[in-house]
Amino acid sequence: MAEEVKLIPQVTPELKPFFDAARHHQLAVQKCDNCGKLRFPPAPLCLACDSPRSSWVAVSGRGTVFSFTVMHRAYHPAFKAPYTLAVIELDEGVKITSNVVGIEPSRVKCGMAVEVMFDRLSDEVTLPRFRPAAG
């Protein structure tokens, strides 16, 4: 039987706090220490007020599917088609790109309630993915 192929993202210094939180099953995003605006992906300056001061904060991990596409072709052996790539709008207002799992891709809809779950890929990398919200 063939060994499972995994595509593991590189943990850059900018994303280390994100991956550290995910390893503990917590979803985290950057928050501007000046104006309070949340952002993801991380950036050196706040897009709202240009402040360079920020910190990482935990968010609920609940949200809705803002937009999505179903990939019918596997562009890497680690991906099994079809799979859903989505922009999730978290309840806190920030958007994050991830996968929607635990549901047939044809059943994913914009506005669908989702919640985060965590997929451990290695000792260093755990990825947040989203599944339909319970209830």
N, C-alpha and C positions, 0 to 999 in steps of 0.2 A: 504494500500500500504506500502511496506517495506521501511524503512528509508535507504537512501544512505549511504554506508560505505565508509569512507575515510581513507587512510593510510597516515599519516602525518609524514614526516621525523623529526628527532630530530635536533634542531638547536644547534650544538656544538660551542664552542668558535672559533674553526678553520674555521667553515663555516658561522659564523654570518655575516661577511661582504658580502658574496655571497647572503645570504637570505635578508639582508637589501637592497641591490641593486635590487634584484628581486621584492621586495615589491613595489619599485618605477618603475617597468617595465624597468629595465636596467640589462643587462647581464654583470657580472664582473668576472675577473679571476686574479690570482696572477701574479705579474711582479717582477722579480728580480731587486732590486735597484742597483745592481753591474753591471750585464751584459745585462739586459733588456729582458731576455728570459721570455716568458709567460708560465704559467703552471696551470693545473687543473687536478686532485684535488689539493688543497693546500698542501704544504709540508713545514717543518721547514727549509730546506736547498734547495738551487737551485741545480737542477740535472746537470746543465752545469758547474757551477763554485764553488759550495759549499758555497756560501754566505748565511748567515742567514738573510740578510736584504731584505725585500720585501714589496710591497704595493699592494693594489687592484686597478685595472683599468677597466674602461668600455671598452667593445668591441662591434663591430657592431651588433652581433647577426645574421649575414649572414654566410652561409657556404654551405657545401655539405655533403651528406651521404657518409661516409667513409666505413662503414660496418653496417650490421643490421641483426636482426633475427625477425621472426614473432612468437610470443608466441600464441599457439593454446589452451593452458590450462591456466585457471585462478588459480594461486597458492595462491591467497588471494581474499576475497570477494570484495575488492576495485578495482580489475582489471577485466575488461570485455573482454574476449577473443573473437576474436583474437586482439592482439595489437602489435605494432612494437616498439622494443627496438633497438636503433641505437647509433653508435658512429658518432658524427658530427664533421667534421673538419671545424673549423671556418676560415673565410677569413684571420684572423691574424695568422693562423698556429697551434693553440692549439686545442686539441680534447676534447670533452665533451660527456658524455653518457646521453641520454635523450630518450624521445619518439618522434615518428613522428606521427602527428595527422592531421585530415582534409583530409585524403586520404585513400582509401582502402589499407590494408596492402599488397595485391598482386600487387599493382601498384608502391610500393616503389622500387627504384633502386639505386645502388651505383653510385655516381657521381651526383645524383639529387640535384638541388639547393633548399635550405631550408632557412627559416628565423624564428627567435625566436618569440614566443608568450608566454603569461604568464597566468598561471592557479592559481587563488587564492584559497588555501585550507583552510586557517584560517587567523586570524588577524596577526599571526606571520609568516606564511609560504605561499609564492607564488613560484610555481615551473616554471622554464622555460621549455617549450616544443617546438618542431619545426614543422612547417607546410611547404608545398610546397611554394617556393618563388613566389610572384606575378610576372606575366609577364613571 
